[in-house]
Amino acid sequence: MEERLARWLLTVSDGLQAEDFPLTQEFIAQMLGVRRSGVTVAASTLSRAGMIRYQRVQINILNRQDL
């Protein structure tokens, strides 16, 4: 799940040409076809690894290379 989320976030970032963008866990879950709880766990893992910062509806890509 972490790999799918990472790939999708990079795709969104490329499309928006931005490292910061608003997304809800519910929207991400719908786009990936998974449960919201799975997004919560995956986003937490990526956040603890220092790849992203996720607060409420704001995602910031901190380390694009590792992500």
C-alpha positions as a printed Julia matrix, in Angstrom:
67×3 Matrix{Float64}:
   0.0    0.0     0.0
   2.85   2.39    0.8
   4.34   1.9    -2.66
   1.0    2.5    -4.38
   0.4    5.65   -2.34
   3.93   6.92   -3.02
   3.58   6.36   -6.77
   0.17   8.04   -6.84
   1.37  11.05   -4.82
   4.28  11.52   -7.24
   1.87  11.36  -10.17
  -0.38  13.99   -8.57
   2.64  16.16   -7.77
   3.86  15.94  -11.38
   0.42  16.82  -12.71
   0.04  19.81  -10.41
   3.72  20.76  -10.68
   3.72  21.3    -6.92
   5.13  19.59   -3.85
   2.25  20.75   -1.61
  -1.4   20.07   -2.32
  -4.7   19.48   -0.51
  -6.07  15.91   -0.47
  -8.3   14.1     2.0
  -7.73  10.5     3.04
 -11.23   9.7     1.78
 -10.4   11.04   -1.7
  -7.09   9.18   -1.81
  -8.83   5.97   -0.73
 -11.39   6.35   -3.52
  -8.72   7.03   -6.12
  -6.65   4.0    -5.04
  -9.67   1.75   -4.49
  -8.77   0.97   -0.88
 -10.21   1.6     2.57
  -9.48   4.92    4.27
  -7.83   3.09    7.16
  -5.28   1.68    4.71
  -4.44   5.19    3.53
  -4.03   6.29    7.15
  -1.51   3.54    7.86
   0.41   4.05    4.6
   0.55   7.85    5.0
   1.76   7.44    8.57
   4.53   5.1     7.42
   5.66   7.52    4.71
   5.47  10.4     7.18
   7.58   8.6     9.81
  10.15   7.84    7.11
  10.42  11.58    6.39
   9.1   11.33    2.83
   5.89  13.3     3.32
   4.17  15.51    5.86
   0.46  14.9     6.14
  -1.71  17.24    8.19
  -5.47  17.26    7.87
  -6.03  17.8     4.15
  -2.54  19.06    3.25
   0.19  16.83    1.86
   3.76  18.05    1.5
   6.32  15.94   -0.31
   9.52  16.32    1.7
  11.83  13.83    0.0
  10.85  13.15   -3.59
  13.85  10.92   -4.3
  13.09   8.51   -1.43
   9.38   8.6    -2.16
